[in-house]
């Protein structure tokens, strides 16, 4: 079936460190891929997305590239800030209807 | 104004009780969702409504009954609450079966 697997957290980094959160997926067909972010006490927000192979989604300094050959959509940021501390969710949508399938979430904690 | 608002924010109740969670969106979206997030942050869709019509109904106990009086509201009623129902419940909305979901801030349900 369709599924998303993320690296386990929590991930703890110092401010200005480089961030990578791994995400791989299993899907039939060609899904769209997403990263959502959940700040403490809030609902999820769309961070970025990519709809086809080799697309790069980017927003707020975060990037992720849709890699069909490795079925991956890793999230990266060159220099994290304390305000980036949150839980990050990788997700896929393999048909219409908004039925997003989420990974298990990766908690990021950035220390000053 | 909050785009997707759900009430209450916290709900503590005894096993066997019946409770409701309300959700309203003022974004003009025609599709609304309920997601359940467990203690490990794993997020799973429960229901989806489009223009008051049930579109997605995942494998959820029939103790859970969603109701959509109009396309701006989607309420969740839970009968005979069980310990395993303890979770954070998120309401979300989107335009059509769109991939960009807007989430509420969640309802933390604790069943004692």
Interface residues (C-beta under 8 A of the other chain):
Chain A: X32 X34 X36 X41 X42 X43 X44 X45 X46 X49 X87 X89 X93 X96 X97 X98 X99 X100 X102 X104 X105 X107
Chain B: X4 X31 X33 X40 X41 X42 X43 X44 X45 X48 X55 X56 X90 X92 X94 X96 X97 X98 X99 X100 X101 X102 X103 X104 X105 X106
